[in-house]
Amino acid sequence: MGKHAVVIIDMLNDFIHPDGALTCPNGAGIVPALQELIEFSHENEIQVIFVQEAHRKNDADFRVRPIHAIKGSWGSDFIDELRPDESKGDYVVQKRRHSAFSYTDMDLFLREEGIDTVAVTGVWTNVCVRSTASDAMYHTYKVVCISDCCASKDEEMHLSGLRDIGIFGEVVTLEQYKEKNAVVKG
């Protein structure tokens, strides 16, 4: 099976809340599935990593996208329904680019923890989820994408992201992921 990390990407106020700067219209719909996945991960000793976009005020990203997720702001904060729990070993990676690997300590953390498989989830499937999945593969991790734990603006964008990830990774549903990764206790 290998050692997995479940990566929860950008479930932040600016992407999920209706008043957010870059609200992903379908993002709120995946919250219950992500809650279920996080609970499953904690019960089965799977590392949970929360990725938090946290830009500086004059970030270069704002040359092409609206100002959003400024570090320390409401927009960059996790939504109330999905907050990291350090007491359960959850880890937070802050990023300023689409990929959670770009100029962060993601790779270092995964290697130190002996993780070889990255299961990506969150928003936007066709942007940040796909970028993180691609970089995971470039860093020689096995890639799994949990399809019903990801969302984009519309179904076409979501499916486009899943198709891209499916070229180099495995795309599964939450139920399929749980079936494959439940620890047999006894």
CORZIRA-V504080 format. One record per backbone hydrogen bond with DSSP energy under -1.0 kcal/mol. NH is the residue of the N-H (numbers start at 1). CO is the residue of the C=O. E is the energy in kcal/mol with one decimal. If there is no record, write none. Layout:
NH/CO/E ; NH/CO/E
//
This chain:
5/117/-1.7 ; 6/47/-3.3 ; 7/119/-3.2 ; 8/49/-3.2 ; 9/121/-1.6 ; 10/51/-1.7 ; 12/10/-2.0 ; 13/77/-2.5 ; 14/75/-2.4 ; 15/12/-1.3 ; 16/12/-2.3 ; 17/13/-1.3 ; 20/17/-2.2 ; 22/14/-2.3 ; 24/15/-3.6 ; 27/24/-2.4 ; 30/27/-1.4 ; 31/28/-1.2 ; 34/30/-2.4 ; 35/31/-2.6 ; 36/32/-2.1 ; 37/33/-2.4 ; 38/34/-2.7 ; 39/35/-2.3 ; 40/36/-2.5 ; 41/37/-2.7 ; 42/38/-2.6 ; 43/39/-2.3 ; 44/40/-1.6 ; 46/41/-2.8 ; 47/4/-1.3 ; 49/6/-3.1 ; 50/91/-3.1 ; 51/8/-3.2 ; 52/93/-2.8 ; 54/95/-3.0 ; 55/69/-3.0 ; 59/56/-1.6 ; 62/59/-1.7 ; 63/60/-2.1 ; 64/61/-1.3 ; 65/61/-1.5 ; 71/55/-3.2 ; 73/70/-2.6 ; 77/74/-1.2 ; 79/11/-2.1 ; 82/79/-1.4 ; 88/85/-1.8 ; 89/86/-1.8 ; 90/85/-1.8 ; 91/48/-2.2 ; 93/50/-2.5 ; 95/52/-2.2 ; 104/101/-1.0 ; 109/105/-2.7 ; 110/106/-2.6 ; 111/107/-2.5 ; 112/108/-2.6 ; 113/109/-1.8 ; 114/111/-1.2 ; 115/110/-2.5 ; 116/3/-2.1 ; 117/3/-1.9 ; 118/142/-3.0 ; 119/5/-3.0 ; 120/144/-2.8 ; 121/7/-1.7 ; 122/149/-2.9 ; 123/9/-2.2 ; 125/151/-1.5 ; 127/124/-1.5 ; 129/124/-2.3 ; 130/125/-1.1 ; 131/127/-2.7 ; 132/128/-2.2 ; 133/129/-2.5 ; 134/130/-2.7 ; 135/131/-2.3 ; 136/132/-2.3 ; 137/133/-2.1 ; 138/134/-2.3 ; 139/135/-1.8 ; 140/137/-2.0 ; 141/136/-2.7 ; 142/116/-2.8 ; 144/118/-2.6 ; 145/170/-2.9 ; 146/120/-1.9 ; 147/145/-1.0 ; 147/172/-2.7 ; 149/146/-2.0 ; 150/147/-1.1 ; 151/122/-1.8 ; 158/154/-2.2 ; 159/155/-3.0 ; 160/156/-2.1 ; 161/157/-2.2 ; 162/158/-2.3 ; 163/159/-2.6 ; 164/160/-2.1 ; 165/161/-2.5 ; 166/162/-2.5 ; 167/164/-1.3 ; 168/165/-1.3 ; 169/165/-2.2 ; 170/143/-2.6 ; 172/145/-2.6 ; 177/173/-2.4 ; 178/174/-2.7 ; 179/175/-2.4 ; 180/176/-1.9 ; 181/177/-1.5 ; 182/178/-1.2
//
